[in-house]
């Protein structure tokens, strides 16, 4: 059976140590339930909860608004140019080795 590593905050780990529980089984069951929900096509996290979490991380709800096609085109062009600059500088650095 494959092994995965799960990181938990120290405070949570201390709480977990107080109980004689097979935490691997708990995590395995949570993963199975989550996958089952995803396979049903349901959202594992309600949109409202996801939005709250994003706001906690500093994302403004205005940042999630759709962009106009003109803005998307401009941003795409800028990104394409920056990527080309990155690739060009990488090629130049490799050729000087």
Long-range contacts (C-beta under 8 A, 24 or more apart in sequence): none
